[in-house]
Amino acid sequence: MLGFRHLLIASLALAGVANACKTHDPTGAPSSVPTSVPTDVPTSAPSSVPSTAPTTKPTTKPTTKPTAKPTTKPTTKPTSKPTTKPTAKPPTAPTPTKHINPDRGFFHHMETTTSKFSPLTVNELNEYSDVSIIKRIYYMDNFKTGPLSTAILDSFKKDFSVAKEAGKRIIVRFAYGADDANDPAEAIVLNHIQQLGPVLKEAAPVLLIVEAGFIGKWGEWYYSNSFGSPEKGELSTANKEARIKIVQGLAKSVPTEVPIAIRYSGWVSTLSQKDASLKGRLSMHDDCIFADYNDLGTFEKASENTHALPFGGGGEACSSSYDLGSGKDCTAFLTALQRINATYVNLDYDKAKLSQYSKCDYGAKIGYSLTAQNPAVDCSSDKCQASVTILNEGFARPTRTKTIQLHCDEDAIAVNADFRQLLPGSSLTLSADFDADSCDSLGVSFMDPAFPSNAKFAVALQNAVAFDEATGQNRLL
């Protein structure tokens, strides 16, 4: 509980931010070799980036539903209270946690058409206990010639409410079909985006990313009868302007704290240059990761990367025979994730491609991956001075803000620091003075301001002594 005599000291140390923002060249590759989705964090990152141009695109996207995993976790509480506790590090073998950190990692893919709408259910989402993210695609196949109905807008609202109840965040994409390129005319699409505005703003707390969608088959901005198809040649000026208008419309309808992900990196640059208001709003999704040297046209040239973007990207593997090392050399595979600052990756597609690289230690590095460095508490004066440095060893910075508190026994002090400034390789130093003569247990918590009492949205450190599934507190000492 916060006391009026507490003195709060918060300091921000961003180590390595300049390098993370200006270069895509990592310094090494992880060395551990698990055989399944890893839960521990490697200590180094990938290297080089491939380059250049596509010719084809896959035509099918199967999805499957994996077996659920349990998420329970015991907690412990010390029994003695020494008067002082000098600087110390956590044990080298902390208690493993089954907590799935929010807003990062693998996701499951769930789609529906509006003509035969299949709503989300809490029970169904609870079966996906191995992920904190669901990707939801809505194919608005029966609204190609007119406005969205009130009934379907209500169905979208209910889906987002179910996700909130289940403790999941949603990557959402709206499109018009997976089987053809017959998307509606520009005016109809823009009207749909405007109609979706109130729904998306209400759902802001559960939205991780809104993918631009709307254009072409799968909403992936490629095969389109209304906005031009790149495989038929260079897009016309009218096609380009129409695509820009779609994103500008989305920027008005999507909550400002939620990134808008674009399918191709070239469009991220084009949009930012065309409309300065879009800077700081855009991310990208690469839906052909590991496909070939440029992910089937996702990247137009080798120099393209997303390190300058304010948010990480994500995507899915692409069914392809292209060899990124066949799991023998993980450098190229990890580079493919690192260059998009991978925050989320589809666990359902393509399973064969993912299994090809199952020996590469990458699961715990998707998104942010946080460890505590040098936690300490000194009660030798009239106060207990506590501090800890948080290091991000993941591929990307956090996308959502968190309320940060340091805990000394039953007391807590809020620390004024921006969680989202933890770029890959950077650190954040937290400190506070507790008005106490002893501190038997030092902890830190990162709670979601939208869900302050829901530990499903709390962040667990990779090397915490213990993580409390009920309170969201990481015990450090």
C-alpha positions as CSV (number, residue, x, y, z in Angstrom):
1,M,0.0,0.0,0.0
2,L,1.3,3.4,-0.9
3,G,2.4,5.5,2.2
4,F,2.5,9.3,2.2
5,R,6.1,9.3,3.5
6,H,7.4,7.3,0.6
7,L,10.0,8.9,-1.6
8,L,9.9,7.7,-5.2
9,I,13.0,7.8,-7.3
10,A,12.7,6.4,-10.8
11,S,15.5,6.5,-13.3
12,L,15.5,5.4,-16.9
13,A,18.6,3.9,-18.5
14,L,18.3,3.1,-22.1
15,A,21.4,1.1,-23.0
16,G,22.0,0.4,-26.7
17,V,18.9,2.3,-27.9
18,A,20.8,4.0,-30.7
19,N,22.0,0.8,-32.2
20,A,18.6,-0.8,-32.0
21,C,17.0,2.0,-33.8
22,K,19.6,2.6,-36.6
23,T,20.7,-0.9,-37.6
24,H,19.4,-4.2,-38.4
25,D,22.7,-6.0,-37.9
26,P,22.6,-8.1,-34.7
27,T,25.7,-9.2,-32.9
28,G,25.5,-13.0,-32.7
29,A,23.2,-16.0,-32.6
30,P,21.7,-18.0,-29.7
31,S,23.4,-21.1,-28.7
32,S,20.9,-23.3,-26.9
33,V,19.0,-25.9,-28.8
34,P,15.5,-26.9,-27.6
35,T,13.3,-29.4,-29.5
36,S,9.9,-27.6,-28.9
37,V,8.6,-24.1,-28.2
38,P,11.2,-22.7,-25.8
39,T,10.5,-21.0,-22.4
40,D,14.0,-19.8,-21.5
41,V,15.8,-16.8,-23.1
42,P,19.0,-17.0,-25.1
43,T,21.6,-14.4,-24.4
44,S,22.4,-13.2,-27.9
45,A,20.7,-12.2,-31.1
46,P,20.8,-13.1,-34.8
47,S,22.9,-11.6,-37.6
48,S,22.6,-10.5,-41.3
49,V,19.6,-9.7,-43.5
50,P,18.7,-11.3,-46.9
51,S,17.4,-9.3,-49.9
52,T,15.4,-8.7,-53.2
53,A,12.2,-9.7,-55.2
54,P,9.2,-12.1,-55.5
55,T,7.3,-13.8,-58.2
56,T,4.6,-16.0,-56.6
57,K,2.4,-16.2,-53.6
58,P,0.9,-19.3,-51.9
59,T,-2.8,-19.9,-52.3
60,T,-3.9,-21.8,-49.2
61,K,-3.8,-21.1,-45.5
62,P,-4.9,-24.1,-43.4
63,T,-5.3,-23.6,-39.7
64,T,-5.3,-26.2,-36.9
65,K,-6.0,-26.2,-33.2
66,P,-3.2,-27.3,-30.9
67,T,-3.6,-29.1,-27.6
68,A,-4.0,-26.7,-24.7
69,K,-1.4,-26.3,-22.0
70,P,-2.0,-25.7,-18.2
71,T,-1.1,-22.3,-16.8
72,T,-1.1,-22.8,-13.0
73,K,1.8,-21.5,-10.8
74,P,2.6,-21.8,-7.1
75,T,4.0,-18.9,-5.1
76,T,6.2,-18.7,-2.0
77,K,6.5,-16.2,0.9
78,P,9.6,-15.9,3.1
79,T,9.2,-16.2,6.9
80,S,12.0,-14.1,8.4
81,K,12.9,-10.4,8.2
82,P,16.6,-9.4,8.3
83,T,17.3,-5.8,9.1
84,T,19.5,-5.3,6.1
85,K,19.9,-6.9,2.7
86,P,22.9,-6.0,0.5
87,T,23.1,-6.1,-3.3
88,A,22.3,-9.6,-4.6
89,K,21.4,-11.4,-7.8
90,P,18.5,-13.8,-8.3
91,P,19.3,-17.5,-8.1
92,T,20.8,-19.0,-11.3
93,A,17.9,-21.5,-11.4
94,P,14.7,-19.6,-10.7
95,T,11.4,-21.4,-10.3
96,P,10.0,-21.9,-13.9
97,T,6.7,-20.1,-14.6
98,K,4.0,-21.3,-16.9
99,H,2.7,-17.8,-17.2
100,I,2.2,-16.7,-20.9
101,N,3.3,-13.1,-21.1
102,P,0.9,-10.8,-22.8
103,D,1.3,-9.0,-26.1
104,R,4.1,-11.1,-27.5
105,G,5.0,-14.6,-28.7
106,F,3.0,-17.1,-30.7
107,F,-0.6,-16.7,-31.7
108,H,-3.4,-18.9,-32.9
109,H,-5.4,-18.0,-36.1
110,M,-9.2,-17.9,-36.0
111,E,-11.2,-16.6,-38.9
112,T,-14.9,-16.4,-39.9
113,T,-17.1,-15.0,-42.7
114,T,-19.8,-12.6,-41.9
115,S,-22.3,-14.6,-44.0
116,K,-21.8,-17.6,-41.7
117,F,-20.6,-15.9,-38.6
118,S,-18.9,-18.2,-36.0
119,P,-18.5,-16.2,-32.8
120,L,-15.7,-16.6,-30.3
121,T,-16.4,-18.2,-27.0
122,V,-14.6,-18.0,-23.7
123,N,-14.3,-21.8,-23.5
124,E,-12.7,-22.0,-26.9
125,L,-10.2,-19.3,-26.1
126,N,-9.4,-20.8,-22.8
127,E,-8.3,-24.0,-24.7
128,Y,-5.6,-21.9,-26.2
129,S,-3.7,-21.6,-22.9
130,D,-0.4,-21.7,-24.7
131,V,-0.7,-18.2,-26.2
132,S,-1.8,-14.8,-25.0
133,I,-2.7,-13.6,-28.6
134,I,-5.4,-14.6,-31.0
135,K,-5.5,-13.4,-34.6
136,R,-9.0,-12.8,-35.8
137,I,-9.8,-12.3,-39.5
138,Y,-13.3,-11.3,-40.5
139,Y,-14.2,-11.9,-44.2
140,M,-17.0,-9.5,-44.8
141,D,-18.1,-11.5,-47.9
142,N,-21.8,-10.5,-47.9
143,F,-21.2,-6.7,-47.5
144,K,-19.4,-6.0,-50.8
145,T,-22.1,-3.8,-52.2
146,G,-23.4,-1.9,-49.2
147,P,-22.9,-0.8,-45.5
148,L,-22.2,-3.1,-42.6
149,S,-25.3,-4.1,-40.6
150,T,-25.9,-3.2,-37.0
151,A,-26.1,-6.9,-36.3
152,I,-22.6,-7.7,-37.6
153,L,-21.1,-4.7,-35.8
154,D,-22.6,-6.0,-32.6
155,S,-21.1,-9.4,-33.4
156,F,-17.7,-7.9,-33.6
157,K,-18.2,-6.1,-30.3
158,K,-19.2,-9.4,-28.6
159,D,-16.1,-11.1,-30.0
160,F,-13.9,-8.4,-28.4
161,S,-15.7,-8.7,-25.2
162,V,-15.1,-12.5,-25.1
163,A,-11.4,-11.9,-25.7
164,K,-11.3,-9.6,-22.8
165,E,-13.0,-12.1,-20.5
166,A,-10.6,-14.8,-21.6
167,G,-7.5,-12.6,-21.1
168,K,-6.4,-12.5,-24.7
169,R,-5.3,-9.7,-26.9
170,I,-6.4,-9.6,-30.5
171,I,-4.7,-9.0,-33.8
172,V,-7.6,-8.1,-36.1
173,R,-7.9,-7.9,-39.8
174,F,-10.9,-7.1,-41.9
175,A,-11.1,-8.4,-45.5
176,Y,-13.6,-9.6,-48.1
177,G,-12.5,-13.1,-49.0
178,A,-9.9,-15.8,-49.1
179,D,-10.9,-17.3,-52.4
180,D,-10.9,-14.4,-54.8
181,A,-9.7,-10.9,-55.4
182,N,-13.2,-9.3,-55.8
183,D,-13.0,-6.7,-53.1
184,P,-15.5,-3.8,-53.1
185,A,-15.1,-0.4,-54.6
186,E,-13.0,2.2,-52.7
187,A,-16.1,4.2,-51.5
188,I,-17.7,1.1,-49.9
189,V,-14.5,0.1,-48.2
190,L,-14.0,3.6,-46.7
191,N,-17.5,3.6,-45.4
192,H,-17.0,0.2,-43.7
193,I,-13.8,1.6,-42.1
194,Q,-15.8,4.6,-40.8
195,Q,-18.5,2.3,-39.4
196,L,-15.9,0.2,-37.6
197,G,-14.5,3.2,-35.8
198,P,-16.7,3.1,-32.7
199,V,-16.3,-0.7,-32.4
200,L,-12.5,-0.5,-32.6
201,K,-12.3,2.4,-30.1
202,E,-14.4,0.6,-27.6
203,A,-12.3,-2.5,-28.0
204,A,-9.0,-0.6,-27.6
205,P,-7.9,-2.4,-24.4
206,V,-7.9,-5.8,-26.1
207,L,-6.5,-4.8,-29.5
208,L,-2.8,-5.6,-30.0
209,I,-2.6,-4.7,-33.7
210,V,-5.0,-3.8,-36.4
211,E,-3.7,-5.1,-39.8
212,A,-4.5,-2.8,-42.7
213,G,-6.4,-5.6,-44.6
214,F,-9.4,-4.7,-46.7
215,I,-7.5,-4.8,-50.0
216,G,-7.3,-8.0,-52.0
217,K,-7.3,-11.7,-51.4
218,W,-6.9,-12.4,-47.6
219,G,-6.7,-8.7,-47.2
220,E,-3.0,-8.9,-48.0
221,W,-2.8,-6.1,-50.5
222,Y,-1.8,-8.2,-53.5
223,Y,-4.5,-9.9,-55.6
224,S,-7.1,-7.1,-56.0
225,N,-9.6,-6.2,-58.7
226,S,-10.5,-2.9,-57.1
227,F,-7.1,-1.6,-56.0
228,G,-4.7,-3.1,-58.5
229,S,-2.7,-6.3,-58.5
230,P,1.1,-6.1,-58.4
231,E,1.5,-9.4,-60.3
232,K,-0.1,-7.7,-63.3
233,G,2.4,-4.9,-63.3
234,E,3.1,-1.6,-61.7
235,L,0.2,-0.1,-59.8
236,S,-1.4,2.9,-61.3
237,T,-1.3,6.3,-59.6
238,A,-5.0,5.9,-58.9
239,N,-4.4,2.5,-57.3
240,K,-1.7,3.9,-55.1
241,E,-3.8,6.9,-54.0
242,A,-6.7,4.7,-53.2
243,R,-4.5,2.5,-51.0
244,I,-3.2,5.5,-49.1
245,K,-6.8,6.6,-48.5
246,I,-7.6,3.3,-46.9
247,V,-4.8,3.6,-44.4
248,Q,-5.7,7.3,-43.7
249,G,-9.2,6.2,-43.0
250,L,-8.0,3.5,-40.7
251,A,-5.9,6.0,-38.8
252,K,-9.1,7.8,-37.9
253,S,-10.9,4.7,-36.9
254,V,-8.2,2.8,-35.0
255,P,-7.4,4.0,-31.5
256,T,-4.1,6.0,-31.5
257,E,-2.5,3.6,-29.0
258,V,-3.0,0.6,-31.4
259,P,-0.5,0.2,-34.2
260,I,-1.7,-0.3,-37.8
261,A,0.3,-3.1,-39.5
262,I,1.0,-2.9,-43.3
263,R,1.7,-6.0,-45.4
264,Y,4.7,-4.8,-47.3
265,S,7.6,-2.8,-46.0
266,G,7.7,-0.5,-49.1
267,W,4.2,0.7,-48.2
268,V,5.3,1.6,-44.7
269,S,7.9,4.0,-46.1
270,T,5.5,5.4,-48.8
271,L,2.7,6.0,-46.3
272,S,5.0,7.7,-43.7
273,Q,6.4,10.0,-46.4
274,K,3.0,10.8,-47.9
275,D,1.2,11.6,-44.6
276,A,3.3,12.8,-41.7
277,S,0.4,12.1,-39.3
278,L,1.0,8.3,-39.9
279,K,4.5,8.4,-38.5
280,G,4.5,6.6,-35.2
281,R,1.3,4.7,-36.1
282,L,2.6,2.1,-38.5
283,S,4.0,-1.4,-38.1
284,M,4.2,-4.2,-40.6
285,H,3.2,-7.9,-40.9
286,D,5.2,-10.3,-42.9
287,D,3.0,-13.2,-44.0
288,C,5.7,-15.0,-45.9
289,I,8.5,-15.2,-43.3
290,F,11.2,-17.7,-44.2
291,A,9.8,-18.0,-47.8
292,D,12.9,-16.9,-49.7
293,Y,15.5,-14.2,-49.8
294,N,13.0,-11.4,-49.7
295,D,10.0,-13.2,-48.3
296,L,8.2,-13.2,-51.6
297,G,8.4,-9.5,-52.1
298,T,7.7,-8.4,-48.6
299,F,11.0,-6.5,-48.8
300,E,11.9,-4.8,-52.0
301,K,15.6,-4.4,-51.2
302,A,18.2,-5.7,-48.7
303,S,18.5,-2.4,-46.8
304,E,14.8,-2.5,-45.7
305,N,14.2,-3.2,-42.0
306,T,11.7,-2.1,-39.4
307,H,14.1,-1.1,-36.6
308,A,13.1,2.6,-37.0
309,L,9.4,1.7,-36.5
310,P,7.9,2.5,-33.1
311,F,6.3,-1.0,-32.9
312,G,7.5,-4.5,-33.8
313,G,5.9,-6.5,-36.5
314,G,5.0,-10.1,-36.9
315,G,3.4,-12.6,-39.3
316,E,3.6,-16.2,-40.3
317,A,5.7,-18.7,-42.1
318,C,5.1,-19.3,-45.8
319,S,4.8,-22.7,-47.4
320,S,8.0,-22.8,-49.5
321,S,10.8,-25.1,-50.4
322,Y,13.3,-22.3,-49.9
323,D,16.1,-23.4,-47.5
324,L,17.1,-21.0,-44.7
325,G,19.6,-23.4,-43.4
326,S,17.4,-26.5,-42.8
327,G,17.7,-25.9,-39.1
328,K,21.5,-26.6,-39.2
329,D,22.5,-22.9,-39.2
330,C,19.9,-20.8,-37.4
331,T,21.5,-17.4,-38.3
332,A,19.3,-16.7,-41.4
333,F,16.2,-18.0,-39.7
334,L,16.7,-15.7,-36.6
335,T,17.6,-12.8,-38.9
336,A,14.3,-13.1,-40.6
337,L,12.6,-12.6,-37.3
338,Q,15.0,-10.0,-36.0
339,R,14.6,-7.8,-39.1
340,I,10.9,-7.4,-38.6
341,N,11.3,-7.0,-34.8
342,A,9.0,-10.0,-34.5
343,T,6.4,-9.4,-31.8
344,Y,4.0,-12.2,-32.9
345,V,4.3,-15.4,-35.0
346,N,1.5,-17.7,-36.2
347,L,1.8,-21.1,-34.4
348,D,-0.7,-22.8,-36.8
349,Y,0.8,-22.0,-40.2
350,D,3.0,-23.2,-41.8
351,K,3.7,-26.0,-39.3
352,A,6.0,-27.8,-41.7
353,K,8.1,-24.7,-42.1
354,L,8.2,-24.0,-38.4
355,S,9.2,-27.5,-37.6
356,Q,12.1,-27.2,-40.1
357,Y,13.7,-24.8,-37.6
358,S,12.6,-26.3,-34.4
359,K,16.2,-26.6,-33.3
360,C,16.6,-22.8,-33.4
361,D,16.1,-21.2,-30.0
362,Y,13.7,-18.4,-30.9
363,G,10.3,-18.7,-29.1
364,A,11.3,-16.8,-25.9
365,K,12.8,-14.0,-28.0
366,I,9.7,-13.2,-30.0
367,G,8.5,-9.8,-28.8
368,Y,10.0,-8.6,-25.6
369,S,11.9,-10.9,-23.3
370,L,12.8,-9.4,-19.9
371,T,15.3,-10.3,-17.2
372,A,16.2,-8.7,-13.9
373,Q,19.8,-7.5,-13.5
374,N,21.4,-6.7,-10.2
375,P,18.3,-6.5,-7.9
376,A,19.3,-5.0,-4.6
377,V,17.9,-3.6,-1.4
378,D,19.9,-1.7,1.3
379,C,18.2,-1.1,4.6
380,S,21.4,0.2,6.5
381,S,20.0,3.8,6.7
382,D,16.7,5.0,7.9
383,K,15.1,3.8,4.7
384,C,15.3,0.7,2.5
385,Q,16.8,1.7,-0.9
386,A,15.6,-0.8,-3.6
387,S,16.7,-1.0,-7.2
388,V,16.7,-3.4,-10.2
389,T,17.7,-3.1,-13.9
390,I,15.3,-4.6,-16.4
391,L,17.0,-5.9,-19.6
392,N,15.1,-6.6,-22.9
393,E,16.7,-9.6,-24.7
394,G,13.9,-10.0,-27.2
395,F,13.4,-9.1,-30.9
396,A,11.1,-6.1,-30.2
397,R,10.1,-3.5,-27.8
398,P,6.8,-3.9,-25.8
399,T,3.8,-2.5,-27.6
400,R,1.6,-1.7,-24.6
401,T,2.3,0.6,-21.6
402,K,2.4,-0.9,-18.1
403,T,2.0,0.4,-14.6
404,I,5.3,-0.5,-12.8
405,Q,5.7,-1.0,-9.1
406,L,8.5,-2.0,-6.8
407,H,7.4,-4.1,-3.8
408,C,9.1,-4.4,-0.4
409,D,7.2,-7.0,1.6
410,E,3.6,-5.8,1.7
411,D,4.4,-2.3,0.6
412,A,4.5,-1.0,-3.0
413,I,5.7,2.2,-4.7
414,A,4.8,3.2,-8.3
415,V,7.8,3.9,-10.6
416,N,7.4,6.5,-13.3
417,A,9.0,4.9,-16.3
418,D,7.9,4.1,-19.9
419,F,7.8,0.4,-20.3
420,R,7.6,0.8,-24.1
421,Q,11.1,2.4,-24.2
422,L,12.7,-1.1,-23.7
423,L,14.0,-1.5,-27.2
424,P,15.9,-4.7,-28.0
425,G,19.1,-4.8,-26.1
426,S,18.3,-1.8,-23.9
427,S,17.6,-1.6,-20.2
428,L,15.5,0.3,-17.7
429,T,16.7,0.9,-14.2
430,L,14.0,1.2,-11.5
431,S,14.6,2.4,-8.0
432,A,12.6,3.5,-4.9
433,D,13.1,4.4,-1.2
434,F,10.8,2.5,1.2
435,D,10.1,4.0,4.6
436,A,10.9,0.8,6.4
437,D,13.8,-0.7,8.5
438,S,13.7,-4.1,6.7
439,C,12.8,-5.6,3.4
440,D,12.6,-9.4,3.5
441,S,11.2,-9.8,0.0
442,L,11.9,-7.5,-3.0
443,G,9.6,-7.7,-6.0
444,V,8.5,-5.8,-9.2
445,S,5.2,-5.9,-11.1
446,F,4.2,-4.7,-14.6
447,M,0.4,-4.5,-14.7
448,D,-1.8,-3.4,-17.5
449,P,-3.5,-0.1,-16.8
450,A,-6.6,-1.2,-18.6
451,F,-6.7,-4.4,-16.4
452,P,-5.0,-3.4,-13.2
453,S,-6.2,-6.4,-11.2
454,N,-5.9,-9.0,-14.0
455,A,-2.6,-10.9,-13.8
456,K,-3.2,-12.5,-17.2
457,F,-2.1,-9.1,-18.6
458,A,0.9,-8.9,-16.2
459,V,4.5,-9.4,-17.3
460,A,6.7,-12.2,-15.8
461,L,10.4,-11.8,-15.9
462,Q,12.4,-14.7,-17.4
463,N,14.6,-15.1,-14.3
464,A,12.4,-14.1,-11.4
465,V,12.8,-16.2,-8.3
466,A,9.0,-16.7,-8.5
467,F,6.0,-15.2,-10.3
468,D,2.7,-14.8,-8.5
469,E,-0.1,-15.8,-10.9
470,A,-2.7,-14.1,-8.7
471,T,-1.0,-10.7,-8.2
472,G,1.3,-10.4,-11.1
473,Q,4.3,-9.8,-8.8
474,N,7.8,-11.0,-9.7
475,R,9.8,-11.9,-6.6
476,L,13.5,-10.8,-7.0
477,L,15.0,-11.4,-3.6
